[in-house]
Amino acid sequence: MASELCKTISVARLEKHKNLFLNYRNLHHFPLELLKDEGLQYLERLYMKRNSLTTLPENLAQKLPNLVELYLHSNNIVVVPEAIGSLVKLQCLDLSDNALEIVCPEIGRLRALRHLRLANNQLQFLPPDLGRSRELQYVYVDNNIHLKGLPSYLYNKVIGCSGCGAPIQVSEVKLLSFSSGQLTVFLPAEVKAIGTENDHVLPLQELAMRSLHHTYHSFLKDLNFLSPISLPRSLLELLHCPLGHCHRCSEPMFTIVYPKLFPLRETPMAGLHQGRTTVSFVAYCCSTQCLQTFDLLS
């Protein structure tokens, strides 16, 4: 089986194939042959359905830079590396029927992505920026039973969320949650604090992070002027990659969000789902002003 796999990949490399089918191969690890030397620079579509993969390589984008479609349906993937955000040409990503509990924020920053399939996983929340790109049009998260909140960016997309919104179970992962009436949703792990309409003053750390980010974008264009000595490594990494952007004004947010819930059943989309889901759209705002003025339907 190993020699046959190597031969298949070698032929694809030599003949510069654009499609490669590695379904039903009982793979437990991503084939090293795919990552050998320069990788497969011409490959556009990779099919690896129904294997036993648990993760993806960090150098995937470096070795397969021209991937347009990646099909990983029915594996055992628990973690998707941040490096997937470097697949700048990726238009279709299928991670259905895996073991995902968290989707890395970098997936929300794939600017060419049009189709995202995350059904039948174990997700409890989605990245705040998911759907911010206008290219993303189809998102399927059906049967993630503990997923109760969808970023408000997804409101005008084609979404599948049947079977979501079951009662939340106690999790080993300590996530902040937000409640409005009888609705409760988990928030992304990066969120350290939740603001309300009465919190008119931002925490000092958040103010500092926003000021540094603004300075970088407006004048310096290079975060190398900051060293780990001047800023803790965790905050330095966060400065490079905010946890999300305000759904009202697009201001970057780093440690605190002001969430607002819009039950799907109270929107015009309710009829499309016929009561099969109890999820809500979540607007992540940057301040009390944006929280008060954000309207999902406007």
Disulfide bonds with the S-S distance in Angstrom:
none
